[in-house]
């Protein structure tokens, strides 16, 4: 288990094709951790907003979430992912000891 939340964003042709979130922030005790709660809310809420879920695979387990594009999807779904990344970057900027974001691709 990671001692912080590690977020990886992969791009192909400028569009997000994969988003993974792993670990726990260790900002506070389980159940009282506002950083983990914030990241979880962004990721789960964003995944629920995807209008074409059949174009993605989703994997979830304790401390891990993955969204992976398997087919070309709508522009609105790409925008949903983009907004999720902006929100996650905001959390990472506010809590750099607890959340890190790595971006790959183009």
CORVENCOR-V429703 format. One record per pair of residues at least 4 apart in sequence whose ideal C-beta (glycine too) atoms are under 6 Angstrom apart, sorted by the first residue. I is the first residue (numbers start at 1). J is the second residue. Records with the same first field share a line. If there is no record, write none. Layout:
# CORVENCOR-V429703
I = J ; J
This chain:
# CORVENCOR-V429703
2 = 6 ; 23
3 = 26
4 = 23 ; 98
5 = 23 ; 25 ; 39 ; 99
6 = 22 ; 23 ; 100
7 = 21 ; 88 ; 101
8 = 20 ; 102
9 = 16 ; 19 ; 85 ; 103
10 = 17 ; 18 ; 104 ; 105
11 = 16 ; 105 ; 106
12 = 17 ; 105
15 = 78
16 = 81
17 = 69
18 = 68
19 = 67
20 = 66
21 = 43 ; 65
22 = 64
23 = 63
24 = 36 ; 63
25 = 33 ; 35 ; 36 ; 98
27 = 33 ; 35 ; 98
28 = 32 ; 33
35 = 95 ; 98
38 = 91
39 = 91
40 = 44
41 = 45
42 = 46 ; 84 ; 87 ; 88
43 = 65
46 = 80 ; 84
47 = 67
49 = 80
50 = 77
51 = 76 ; 77
52 = 73 ; 74 ; 77
55 = 71 ; 73
56 = 67 ; 69
57 = 68 ; 70
58 = 67
59 = 66
60 = 65
73 = 77
89 = 101
91 = 99
92 = 99 ; 101
95 = 99
